[in-house]
């Protein structure tokens, strides 16, 4: 039923809450897991301070040091996703991806490119103003794909539970 399961991860406990569910379904159905991480580009300062000609057009010049920061962020994302794949692999085929862009859009694109049958994503429990201000990647994803999405609610442990466990 589920040949390929996509699991978007961002390095947080919230996103990793999806992993046990993905592993259980992959084991049950013999599925391939696709682990991905989306790196959102660093926003340029507003207004853009310099413009430079390039191939007949204009491009916004990054302020000094931004490109090195972007390279480091990509390296960290790649290391994280590879380490996670090794940690949960258990001999099961796992594909890893690191993409640049908006999270929901890139997750939907990756799911379609890999012909995923299911997307499993961890989500914070947000409501009211917090949800309005911060948005919801999982909610946005639901509007951008026709692939089934399993949303795993992450409940942050209370301090007492975290200290005990």
C-alpha positions as CSV (number, residue, x, y, z in Angstrom):
1,X,0.0,0.0,0.0
2,X,2.8,2.5,0.9
3,X,5.8,1.8,-1.3
4,X,7.5,5.2,-0.5
5,X,7.0,7.3,2.7
6,X,8.4,10.8,2.8
7,X,9.4,12.2,6.3
8,X,10.3,15.9,6.4
9,X,12.7,16.7,9.3
10,X,14.0,19.9,10.6
11,X,16.2,18.7,13.5
12,X,13.6,19.3,16.2
13,X,12.0,16.8,18.5
14,X,8.7,17.8,17.0
15,X,9.6,16.7,13.5
16,X,11.3,13.6,14.8
17,X,8.0,12.5,16.4
18,X,7.1,11.3,12.9
19,X,9.9,8.8,12.8
20,X,8.5,6.0,14.9
21,X,5.3,6.1,12.9
22,X,7.2,6.1,9.6
23,X,9.4,3.2,10.7
24,X,6.4,1.1,11.8
25,X,4.6,1.6,8.6
26,X,7.8,1.0,6.5
27,X,8.3,-2.2,8.4
28,X,4.7,-3.3,8.0
29,X,4.5,-2.5,4.2
30,X,8.2,-3.0,3.2
31,X,8.3,0.7,2.3
32,X,11.3,2.8,1.3
33,X,11.7,5.8,3.6
34,X,12.6,9.2,2.1
35,X,14.0,11.6,4.7
36,X,14.3,15.2,3.7
37,X,15.3,18.5,5.2
38,X,14.4,21.9,3.8
39,X,16.8,24.7,4.3
40,X,15.0,28.1,4.0
41,X,17.2,30.7,2.4
42,X,18.4,33.6,4.6
43,X,16.3,36.6,3.7
44,X,18.2,39.5,2.2
45,X,18.2,42.7,4.1
46,X,15.5,45.1,3.0
47,X,16.0,47.1,0.9
48,X,18.6,45.3,-1.1
49,X,21.7,47.4,-0.9
50,X,23.5,46.5,-4.1
51,X,22.5,45.3,-7.5
52,X,25.1,43.9,-10.0
53,X,24.8,43.1,-13.7
54,X,24.8,39.4,-14.6
55,X,24.1,37.8,-18.0
56,X,22.2,40.8,-19.2
57,X,20.0,41.0,-16.0
58,X,20.4,42.2,-12.5
59,X,20.8,40.1,-9.4
60,X,20.9,41.0,-5.7
61,X,24.4,40.8,-4.3
62,X,24.5,39.0,-1.0
63,X,26.1,41.0,1.8
64,X,29.6,39.8,2.6
65,X,29.6,36.5,4.5
66,X,26.1,35.3,3.6
67,X,27.2,32.7,1.0
68,X,29.5,31.1,3.5
69,X,26.7,31.0,6.1
70,X,24.4,29.3,3.5
71,X,27.1,26.7,2.6
72,X,27.5,25.9,6.3
73,X,23.7,25.6,6.8
74,X,23.5,23.2,3.9
75,X,26.4,21.1,5.2
76,X,24.8,20.9,8.7
77,X,21.5,19.9,7.0
78,X,23.2,17.1,5.0
79,X,25.1,15.8,8.0
80,X,21.9,15.7,10.1
81,X,19.8,13.9,7.5
82,X,22.5,11.3,6.8
83,X,23.1,10.7,10.5
84,X,19.3,10.3,11.0
85,X,19.2,7.8,8.1
86,X,22.0,5.8,9.6
87,X,20.4,5.9,13.1
88,X,17.0,4.5,11.9
89,X,18.1,2.5,8.9
90,X,18.2,-1.1,10.1
91,X,19.0,-2.4,6.6
92,X,15.9,-0.7,5.1
93,X,16.4,1.4,2.0
94,X,16.4,5.1,2.9
95,X,16.8,8.0,0.5
96,X,17.9,11.4,1.8
97,X,17.3,14.8,0.3
98,X,18.2,18.3,1.2
99,X,16.3,21.1,-0.6
100,X,16.4,24.9,-0.6
101,X,13.2,26.9,-0.5
102,X,9.9,27.2,1.3
103,X,9.1,24.2,3.5
104,X,5.6,23.2,2.3
105,X,6.4,23.8,-1.3
106,X,9.7,21.8,-1.3
107,X,8.1,18.9,0.7
108,X,5.3,18.7,-1.9
109,X,7.8,18.8,-4.8
110,X,10.0,16.1,-3.2
111,X,7.0,13.9,-2.6
112,X,5.9,14.1,-6.2
113,X,9.4,13.7,-7.6
114,X,9.9,10.5,-5.6
115,X,6.3,9.3,-6.2
116,X,5.7,9.1,-2.4
117,X,2.5,7.3,-1.4
118,X,2.4,9.0,2.1
119,X,3.9,12.0,3.8
120,X,4.4,11.8,7.6
121,X,5.1,15.1,9.3
122,X,5.4,16.1,12.9
123,X,3.5,19.2,14.0
124,X,3.3,21.5,17.0
125,X,0.1,21.9,18.8
126,X,-0.7,25.6,18.0
127,X,-3.8,27.6,18.2
128,X,-5.1,31.1,18.0
129,X,-2.6,33.9,17.5
130,X,0.5,31.6,17.6
131,X,-0.9,29.7,14.6
132,X,-1.9,32.8,12.8
133,X,1.5,34.5,13.3
134,X,3.7,31.4,12.8
135,X,1.6,29.6,10.2
136,X,1.6,25.8,9.8
137,X,3.8,23.9,7.4
138,X,1.6,20.9,7.7
139,X,-1.6,22.9,7.0
140,X,0.0,24.6,4.0
141,X,1.3,21.2,2.8
142,X,-2.3,19.8,2.8
143,X,-3.2,22.5,0.2
144,X,-0.2,21.8,-2.0
145,X,-0.4,18.1,-2.6
146,X,-2.9,15.4,-3.2
147,X,-0.7,12.8,-1.5
148,X,-2.1,11.6,1.9
149,X,-0.5,13.4,4.8
150,X,-0.3,11.9,8.3
151,X,0.2,14.6,10.8
152,X,1.8,13.5,14.1
153,X,1.1,15.9,17.0
154,X,4.1,16.6,19.1
155,X,3.3,17.2,22.8
156,X,6.2,19.0,24.5
157,X,7.0,17.2,27.7
158,X,6.5,19.2,30.9
159,X,9.7,20.0,32.8
160,X,8.9,17.3,35.5
161,X,8.5,14.6,32.8
162,X,11.6,15.7,31.0
163,X,13.7,15.5,34.2
164,X,12.3,12.1,35.2
165,X,12.6,10.5,31.8
